[in-house]
């Protein structure tokens, strides 16, 4: 369960990071995700490239999550 929470926090951080840099570095369908580094919930940092060839990574976007309704 801790890993699920870690991935959720990381995914949300990615969404925020990509929203901030999206106008500069737009990713098109089929493109490889740019490498990025985020703080880990267990201390240290996580880098997307550290999972390459080891684990599948899902980056999911919630368009209207956490917005005022």
C-alpha positions as a Markdown table, in Angstrom:
| # | Residue | x | y | z |
|---|---|---|---|---|
| 1 | Unk | 0.0 | 0.0 | 0.0 |
| 2 | Unk | 2.9 | 2.3 | 0.7 |
| 3 | Unk | 4.1 | 1.9 | -2.9 |
| 4 | Unk | 0.7 | 2.7 | -4.2 |
| 5 | Unk | 0.6 | 5.9 | -2.3 |
| 6 | Unk | 4.2 | 6.7 | -3.4 |
| 7 | Unk | 3.2 | 6.3 | -7.0 |
| 8 | Unk | 0.0 | 8.3 | -6.6 |
| 9 | Unk | 2.0 | 11.2 | -5.0 |
| 10 | Unk | 4.6 | 10.9 | -7.7 |
| 11 | Unk | 2.0 | 10.8 | -10.5 |
| 12 | Unk | 0.3 | 13.9 | -9.1 |
| 13 | Unk | 3.6 | 15.7 | -8.9 |
| 14 | Unk | 4.3 | 14.7 | -12.6 |
| 15 | Unk | 0.9 | 16.1 | -13.6 |
| 16 | Unk | 1.7 | 19.4 | -11.8 |
| 17 | Unk | 5.2 | 19.5 | -13.3 |
| 18 | Unk | 4.0 | 18.8 | -16.8 |
| 19 | Unk | 1.2 | 21.4 | -16.5 |
| 20 | Unk | 3.9 | 24.0 | -15.6 |
| 21 | Unk | 6.3 | 23.2 | -18.4 |
| 22 | Unk | 3.7 | 22.0 | -21.0 |
| 23 | Unk | 3.8 | 25.2 | -23.1 |
| 24 | Unk | 7.6 | 24.8 | -23.5 |
| 25 | Unk | 7.9 | 21.0 | -23.9 |
| 26 | Unk | 4.7 | 19.6 | -25.3 |
| 27 | Unk | 4.6 | 15.8 | -25.5 |
| 28 | Unk | 2.7 | 14.3 | -28.4 |
| 29 | Unk | 1.0 | 11.0 | -28.6 |
| 30 | Unk | 3.6 | 8.3 | -29.1 |
| 31 | Unk | 6.5 | 10.4 | -27.9 |
| 32 | Unk | 8.7 | 9.1 | -25.1 |
| 33 | Unk | 8.0 | 10.8 | -21.8 |
| 34 | Unk | 10.8 | 13.3 | -20.9 |
| 35 | Unk | 13.0 | 12.2 | -18.0 |
| 36 | Unk | 12.2 | 14.0 | -14.8 |
| 37 | Unk | 13.1 | 13.7 | -11.1 |
| 38 | Unk | 10.7 | 14.1 | -8.2 |
| 39 | Unk | 11.1 | 13.9 | -4.4 |
| 40 | Unk | 10.2 | 10.5 | -3.0 |
| 41 | Unk | 7.8 | 10.1 | -0.1 |
| 42 | Unk | 10.4 | 7.8 | 1.5 |
| 43 | Unk | 13.2 | 10.3 | 1.2 |
| 44 | Unk | 15.6 | 10.8 | -1.7 |
| 45 | Unk | 14.5 | 11.3 | -5.2 |
| 46 | Unk | 12.8 | 9.3 | -7.9 |
| 47 | Unk | 13.8 | 9.6 | -11.6 |
| 48 | Unk | 11.7 | 8.3 | -14.4 |
| 49 | Unk | 14.7 | 6.8 | -16.2 |
| 50 | Unk | 15.5 | 4.6 | -13.2 |
| 51 | Unk | 12.4 | 2.5 | -14.0 |
| 52 | Unk | 13.3 | 2.0 | -17.6 |
| 53 | Unk | 13.6 | -1.8 | -18.4 |
| 54 | Unk | 12.6 | -2.7 | -14.8 |
| 55 | Unk | 9.0 | -1.6 | -14.2 |
| 56 | Unk | 6.0 | -0.4 | -16.2 |
| 57 | Unk | 5.2 | 3.3 | -15.4 |
| 58 | Unk | 1.7 | 4.7 | -15.9 |
| 59 | Unk | 1.4 | 8.5 | -16.0 |
| 60 | Unk | -2.3 | 9.3 | -15.6 |
| 61 | Unk | -3.8 | 12.8 | -16.0 |
| 62 | Unk | -6.9 | 13.9 | -14.0 |
| 63 | Unk | -8.1 | 16.9 | -15.9 |
| 64 | Unk | -10.6 | 18.2 | -13.4 |
| 65 | Unk | -9.5 | 16.5 | -10.2 |
| 66 | Unk | -8.8 | 18.7 | -7.2 |
| 67 | Unk | -10.5 | 21.7 | -8.9 |
| 68 | Unk | -13.4 | 23.7 | -7.5 |
| 69 | Unk | -16.8 | 22.6 | -8.6 |
